[in-house]
């Protein structure tokens, strides 16, 4: 048996283009995942979400959260 998966690469940090921040990214992923779950690809598969974020990005996000 062959296993199949779909890999979604994303970034939850601040961006210059849409989606602009992690809140908008989460809203987008909610809608996109609903679509993918309903989509009949003809085979069973898993969805893997990979978040691209460096340690420096996480430290900057923490600073922004505490400043808010």
Backbone as ProteinMPNN parsed JSONL, in Angstrom:
{"seq_chain_A": "XXXXXXXXXXXXXXXXXXXXXXXXXXXXXXXXXXXXXXXXXXXXXXXXXXXXXXXXXXXXXXXXXXXX", "coords_chain_A": {"N_chain_A": [[0.838, -1.182, 0.0], [0.559, 2.21, -0.842], [1.252, 5.257, 0.686], [-0.138, 8.529, 0.723], [0.25, 12.105, 0.727], [-0.518, 15.576, 1.304], [1.323, 18.46, 1.342], [1.313, 21.483, 2.975], [2.87, 24.488, 2.883], [3.578, 27.154, 5.0], [3.658, 30.429, 6.581], [3.618, 32.071, 9.607], [4.277, 34.609, 10.374], [4.727, 38.248, 10.142], [3.928, 39.809, 7.026], [4.481, 41.388, 3.801], [2.576, 41.134, 1.879], [-0.697, 39.632, 1.134], [-1.458, 36.669, 2.931], [-1.375, 38.957, 5.6], [-0.604, 38.695, 8.313], [-0.354, 36.503, 11.251], [-2.977, 36.035, 12.204], [-4.668, 36.476, 9.989], [-3.589, 34.553, 8.322], [-4.331, 32.221, 9.692], [-7.144, 32.367, 9.441], [-7.343, 32.115, 6.653], [-6.219, 29.531, 6.325], [-8.122, 27.984, 7.698], [-10.377, 28.16, 5.983], [-9.236, 27.109, 3.628], [-8.443, 24.538, 4.416], [-10.944, 23.397, 5.003], [-11.957, 23.303, 2.391], [-10.064, 21.509, 1.214], [-10.516, 19.18, 2.689], [-13.108, 18.5, 1.915], [-12.705, 18.051, -0.766], [-12.611, 15.566, -3.22], [-10.138, 13.559, -3.884], [-9.871, 11.073, -4.848], [-8.365, 9.237, -3.558], [-7.161, 8.093, -0.371], [-5.569, 10.351, 1.838], [-3.186, 12.265, 3.764], [-2.94, 15.493, 5.386], [-0.334, 17.687, 5.716], [0.945, 20.336, 7.557], [3.421, 22.653, 7.191], [5.286, 24.951, 8.915], [7.144, 27.727, 8.152], [9.497, 29.238, 9.889], [11.921, 31.179, 11.405], [14.088, 31.172, 14.286], [14.771, 33.77, 15.037], [12.633, 35.169, 13.962], [10.553, 34.285, 15.599], [11.325, 35.368, 18.061], [11.005, 38.099, 17.482], [8.238, 38.165, 17.021], [7.335, 37.557, 19.606], [8.166, 39.866, 20.964], [6.52, 41.767, 19.724], [3.996, 40.835, 20.524], [4.073, 41.188, 23.328], [4.308, 43.919, 23.446], [1.874, 44.784, 22.598]], "CA_chain_A": [[0.0, 0.0, 0.0], [1.308, 3.457, -0.934], [0.651, 6.363, 1.425], [-0.065, 9.811, 0.033], [-0.002, 13.265, 1.579], [-0.44, 16.913, 0.734], [2.093, 19.295, 2.258], [1.064, 22.925, 2.874], [3.931, 25.282, 3.479], [3.033, 28.446, 5.386], [4.465, 31.271, 7.463], [2.684, 32.771, 10.482], [4.805, 35.918, 10.743], [4.288, 39.426, 9.402], [4.253, 39.8, 5.595], [4.144, 42.597, 3.036], [1.448, 40.805, 1.006], [-1.715, 38.776, 1.748], [-2.031, 37.075, 4.213], [-0.442, 39.91, 6.2], [-0.132, 38.32, 9.658], [-0.744, 35.15, 11.637], [-4.429, 35.929, 12.331], [-5.229, 36.324, 8.644], [-3.12, 33.246, 7.84], [-5.181, 31.204, 10.319], [-8.451, 32.438, 8.79], [-7.17, 31.55, 5.321], [-6.029, 28.085, 6.446], [-9.41, 27.379, 8.07], [-11.184, 28.03, 4.767], [-8.549, 26.233, 2.675], [-8.508, 23.159, 4.918], [-12.314, 22.929, 4.757], [-12.022, 22.971, 0.974], [-9.27, 20.307, 0.94], [-11.155, 18.023, 3.324], [-14.275, 18.154, 1.092], [-12.239, 17.693, -2.101], [-12.44, 14.129, -3.43], [-8.98, 13.334, -4.745], [-9.929, 9.704, -5.342], [-7.512, 8.383, -2.74], [-6.957, 8.564, 0.997], [-4.297, 11.052, 2.023], [-3.044, 13.103, 4.945], [-2.538, 16.871, 5.137], [0.757, 18.094, 6.605], [1.182, 21.783, 7.508], [4.792, 22.988, 7.574], [5.422, 26.376, 9.192], [8.501, 28.226, 7.942], [9.741, 30.354, 10.803], [13.231, 31.138, 12.038], [14.113, 31.526, 15.705], [14.773, 35.233, 15.124], [11.265, 35.606, 13.694], [9.763, 33.997, 16.797], [11.689, 36.363, 19.077], [10.373, 39.357, 17.088], [6.81, 38.017, 17.283], [7.128, 37.66, 21.052], [8.296, 41.281, 21.305], [5.319, 42.449, 19.25], [2.87, 40.423, 21.358], [4.172, 41.791, 24.65], [4.143, 45.365, 23.285], [0.445, 45.057, 22.304]], "C_chain_A": [[0.885, 1.249, 0.0], [0.556, 4.54, -0.178], [0.86, 7.662, 0.664], [-0.339, 10.932, 1.019], [0.089, 14.54, 0.755], [0.282, 17.765, 1.763], [1.783, 20.756, 1.953], [2.188, 23.642, 3.59], [3.367, 26.658, 3.781], [4.004, 29.192, 6.283], [3.498, 32.113, 8.278], [3.171, 34.157, 10.902], [4.218, 37.04, 9.913], [4.778, 39.345, 7.955], [3.91, 41.143, 4.975], [2.932, 42.377, 2.146], [0.477, 39.877, 1.752], [-1.221, 37.356, 1.866], [-1.0, 37.83, 5.052], [0.115, 39.52, 7.564], [-0.681, 36.951, 10.043], [-2.249, 34.989, 11.788], [-5.09, 35.708, 10.979], [-4.809, 34.985, 8.04], [-3.986, 32.13, 8.409], [-6.579, 31.194, 9.695], [-8.4, 31.798, 7.403], [-7.043, 30.021, 5.39], [-7.316, 27.376, 6.841], [-10.271, 27.139, 6.835], [-10.563, 27.039, 3.792], [-8.604, 24.772, 3.119], [-9.909, 22.588, 4.758], [-12.482, 22.496, 3.308], [-11.278, 21.662, 0.687], [-9.9, 19.052, 1.521], [-12.349, 17.56, 2.485], [-13.887, 17.675, -0.302], [-12.038, 16.177, -2.208], [-11.301, 13.911, -4.419], [-8.945, 11.91, -5.298], [-9.06, 8.742, -4.561], [-7.423, 8.953, -1.33], [-5.604, 9.256, 1.1], [-4.339, 11.859, 3.314], [-2.665, 14.51, 4.503], [-1.483, 17.235, 6.182], [0.959, 19.596, 6.435], [2.583, 22.045, 8.037], [4.877, 24.505, 7.735], [6.882, 26.775, 9.044], [8.71, 29.423, 8.852], [11.095, 30.15, 11.473], [13.121, 31.542, 13.496], [14.067, 33.047, 15.875], [13.374, 35.795, 14.879], [10.394, 35.401, 14.924], [10.069, 35.005, 17.9], [11.043, 37.711, 18.758], [8.861, 39.308, 17.323], [6.502, 38.158, 18.765], [7.216, 39.113, 21.508], [7.037, 42.051, 20.912], [4.111, 42.105, 20.115], [2.9, 41.076, 22.725], [3.987, 43.304, 24.597], [2.666, 45.735, 23.086], [-0.393, 45.112, 23.564]], "O_chain_A": [[1.85, 1.328, 0.76], [-0.645, 4.722, -0.378], [1.9, 7.87, 0.041], [-1.051, 10.755, 2.007], [0.682, 14.578, -0.323], [-0.106, 17.791, 2.931], [1.963, 21.218, 0.826], [2.422, 23.416, 4.777], [2.742, 27.273, 2.917], [5.036, 28.658, 6.69], [2.647, 32.799, 7.712], [2.521, 34.809, 11.719], [3.33, 36.824, 9.087], [5.885, 38.878, 7.686], [3.154, 41.932, 5.54], [2.317, 43.346, 1.7], [0.775, 39.399, 2.846], [-0.59, 36.874, 0.926], [0.135, 37.373, 5.192], [1.199, 39.969, 7.934], [-1.386, 36.314, 9.26], [-2.767, 33.904, 11.525], [-5.966, 34.854, 10.84], [-5.589, 34.354, 7.327], [-4.34, 31.193, 7.693], [-7.136, 30.124, 9.449], [-9.292, 31.038, 7.024], [-7.677, 29.305, 4.615], [-7.578, 26.271, 6.366], [-10.826, 26.055, 6.656], [-11.267, 26.223, 3.196], [-8.788, 23.875, 2.296], [-10.058, 21.416, 4.413], [-13.073, 21.454, 3.027], [-11.807, 20.797, -0.01], [-9.829, 17.981, 0.918], [-12.581, 16.358, 2.356], [-14.658, 16.968, -0.949], [-11.363, 15.581, -1.368], [-11.473, 14.057, -5.629], [-8.089, 11.58, -6.119], [-9.021, 7.551, -4.871], [-7.591, 10.155, -1.125], [-4.617, 8.802, 0.521], [-5.407, 12.099, 3.877], [-2.144, 14.712, 3.407], [-1.717, 17.105, 7.383], [1.126, 20.082, 5.316], [2.902, 21.709, 9.178], [4.576, 25.252, 6.804], [7.754, 26.233, 9.724], [8.161, 30.499, 8.611], [11.375, 29.09, 12.033], [12.151, 32.19, 13.89], [13.389, 33.548, 16.772], [12.974, 36.775, 15.507], [9.579, 36.263, 15.253], [9.158, 35.448, 18.6], [10.579, 38.398, 19.668], [8.269, 40.289, 17.772], [5.522, 38.801, 19.141], [6.427, 39.546, 22.348], [6.548, 42.884, 21.674], [3.292, 42.975, 20.411], [1.856, 41.481, 23.236], [3.561, 43.912, 25.579], [2.26, 46.861, 23.371], [-1.602, 45.33, 23.492]]}, "name": "protein", "num_of_chains": 1, "seq": "XXXXXXXXXXXXXXXXXXXXXXXXXXXXXXXXXXXXXXXXXXXXXXXXXXXXXXXXXXXXXXXXXXXX"}
